[in-house]
Amino acid sequence: PIVVEIVGPVTNPSVTIGGKVMTYTGTVTVSDKLIIDTEKLTATFNGANALANFNGVFPKLAVGNNAVTAASAGTTTVKWYNRWQ
């Protein structure tokens, strides 16, 4: 599982991980933070539930290399922890 953090400025950001596209409909400014947690199946915008504006795609990292395409603007951070499952 991964946590994706997006800080603007960006409108309608999308992040692609392993061919699966996560999209958020709305504007993220430089003072906003959009967090998508694929383990908890949550999307929050400044701490508030943002699932209504999220497409509901929660990819997980595959073993080995994973292709990641960040949002077109702003700053995108992808966090994960190595672990056995």
C-alpha positions, 0 to 999 in steps of 0.5 A, a space after each residue: 500500500 502507498 500514501 500519495 500526497 499532492 500539494 498545489 497549485 494544480 487543477 484536477 490532478 491525476 497520478 498513475 501507478 502501475 497503469 492505474 490512474 487515480 484522479 481528483 476533481 477540483 483545485 489544490 492550491 499551494 496551501 492545500 494538501 490532498 492525501 490518498 491512502 491506498 491501505 485505508 482506502 481514504 482520500 482527504 483534502 485538508 483533513 476532510 473526507 474527499 472521496 466524493 471528488 476522487 475516482 475510487 482507484 486505490 492501486 498497490 505497488 507490485 513487487 519490483 519496479 513500478 512506473 509512477 506518473 505524478 500530477 501535471 503540476 504542484 508537488 506529488 509525494 509517494 510514500 511506502 514501507 517495504 514489508 512482507 505479505 
